[in-house]
Amino acid sequence: MSVRALEVPEAMTSFEFGFILEQSLGHVTHAKNLLANVARDPEVHAHWGLIDFEASGVVGNIPVYRRNWTVRAGVRAYREVLRMNKQAKLDALFFHTQVPAILAQRWVRKIPSIVSLDATPLQYDALGAFYKHAKGPAWLEAWKWRLNRNCFRSARRLVAWSEWTKLGLVRDYEVPADKIVVIPPGVNVDEWRRPTPRVPHADPVKILFVGGDLERKGGLVLLEAFRALRHLGLELHLVTKDRLPPEPGIFVYNNLEANSQPLKDLYHRCDIFALPTFGDTFAMVLSEAGASGMAIISTNVAAIPELVRNGETGVVVPVGDVVALTATLRDLAINDTLRLTLGERARDHVSRHYDAPTNTSRLLGLLKAEATAAPAETRSIATERSAAPPAGRHAKCIVPAVGKLVGASGRSTTMSSYDFGFILEQSLGHVTHAKNLLANVARDPEVHAHWGLIDFEASGVAAKIPVYKSNWTVRAGVRAYRDVARKNKQTKLDALFFHTQVPAVLAQRWVRKIPSIVSLDATPLQYDELGPFYKHAKGPAWLEAWKWRLNRDCFRSARRLVAWSEWTKLGLVQDYEVPADKIVVIPPGVNVDEWRRPTPRVPHADPVKILFVGGDLERKGGVVLLEAFRALRHLGLELHLVTKDRLPPEPGVFVYNNLEANSQPLKDLYHRCDIFALPTFGDCLPMVLSEAGACGMAIISTSVAAIPELVRNGETGVVVPVGDVIALTGTLRDLATNPTLRIGLGERAMEHVSRHYDAPTNASRLLGLLKAEATAARAERFAALSARYA
């Protein structure tokens, strides 16, 4: 073996990067910002390929090329990369968006590539009506989906403009969450900052709208609202491509260029920024308005609530609601303090998260990391090949020791033991989660755990108190408050862990007093969306608003939040004004080693067994499953139902009403069965799916809530439409008659669950968070005391 192969290379000091940038709509401004900010990095030699949207020249006469943006962008991108790579050997490629990358996948695979996007194709389809975009026939849409899925797989990393985009990639395109980095586009904040702070003034309050497509961006709705307020002496300034007839108090600008000084001056002169858009993925003008310190009004569309946090960095109004928009404009026009405060908070938020130079540095850091890693991986493979023992000889397997962090001499860097309180809701699948935590937390010798299991049922004298008896939030909150008080008398708690937020909402005094982490499977608003399936109804508007504030305040009071899924995280960010970096996604999981089948699955001649596990047969899709099974009974299948519901005897159907969660008889049943079917109508993240995955079963479920993060369609299972008996029947038939497909899906499900849903591993991550917050809180107290007595 040569010595050269084992040398460790130094980091690269200069990089040749190719940038392939779509030039349509707001992506033009993004490209301008990148051109300006990438040039500031002396290590980067950038090669630019700006992919124009319009079809021109001779090729513009070719029908497919002229009509199809994906084809035009792909052909142009392929040629651009070819040209760049001839001029200089590219170290990495950056594509924005995925559209030019789709037909240039040869380059995406050949050169380390990062693909950036503002929205997935399916998310764009959902907004398609507002972009005059129509979906094609089913075969074409399926082909497009595969092309995009393969493109995302080929890229080394994906950059999502928002948490909303990230969730779409995870749920709809089988992308692992840890492959995606959220980096918003942003603006050059220093260039957009107003030269002088905003103050109350006696001039007319000026409202600004910036949007090329007046109708789609909500300009017509804004005009209607403005006319109702014209008597207040307001002014409306419209920057748009559309021509409008003259009208009192309205000023129209048709020729202002993006990022131009006249446009910035207009932002600085105006007081309120209004974009009541019907369809947008992420409107960059909102970050310009925030950087200018303007009070912002927009709608709850796509990723907008991540920038415009209702009541904090702006106001969100319902789409198309002229009455709500008029009232909000009136409030901001006549209330200087509210207007200025929202503007200041918007500026702080944009400066922290949407500054283009900062975010460009993050992009370049990713590109440099991938460019450096790629040759290192190539060298590593070459080294392994040269170091491999000759054929026929046995090689030893050397397992590296686990590394330890060593603190400075004589200084304690961490606490050595912890008293943690665990307040755990005991309803539905949360009971199993609590059992897993009880088992796994006990394995950590540093942790002394104090358990508070909050039962759902009302009992005793208290069960006769009307509000206590009927309201779970009240019952859980009262019990949690008492539980923590009792525990904190017994010992000084270093930190608290609440699951879910329900017991924490009325125990917020403890959440603020003791470093606390709140965990949840779904936000209250997400649960409301699934409410009909849980026999849960929303209350009157005043009560729902009060509930929202209580939950929002609870999430603010906690030091960290743990979300069971990317879907939950997005709900917290979009609906409850929670910063994305305050949230850690840690799924609940199962003890994989305990659920793993003793022997691998192989084809067999016995009847294929389908397993369903769900207490509520109807909500979990058991009734639909029975209907599908009856259509396939002639194949000699068996259906095993673990449920609370009683069923009349039926050929081939086996019902189990008394199997306990995590019990050995239940595990044995999973091991005997071949297919796990849960065609649920309403669920957040059913833990039975991770149990099935750990057992190596082929899984069938629905695209509800966070389920697609575990059941990746065609990869770790099959997703069927909710309530679609025909699709479910077809999928069951395919898996029953194709052992190779069935076993392949089961193996990939087992790998996926082992990697992401292993309860001991995820419990360790939870404990790591609790330890970090407990240690940080102690350090903060020590620093405060030191400052007081300094």
Helices and strands as residue ranges (DSSP letters): G 4-6, E 15-23, H 27-38, E 44-52, G 58-61, H 63-67, H 69-87, E 92-96, H 99-102, H 105-110, E 113-117, H 121-126, G 128-131, H 138-154, E 157-160, H 163-173, G 177-179, E 180-182, H 189-192, E 206-210, H 219-229, G 230-232, E 235-239, E 250-253, H 261-269, E 272-275, H 284-291, E 295-299, H 304-307, E 315-317, H 322-334, H 336-353, H 356-387, E 418-426, H 430-441, E 447-455, G 461-464, H 466-470, H 472-490, E 495-499, H 502-505, H 508-513, E 516-520, H 524-529, G 531-534, H 541-557, E 560-563, H 566-576, G 580-582, E 583-585, H 592-595, E 609-613, H 622-632, G 633-635, E 638-642, E 653-656, H 664-672, E 675-678, H 687-694, E 698-702, H 707-710, E 718-720, H 725-737, H 739-756, H 759-789
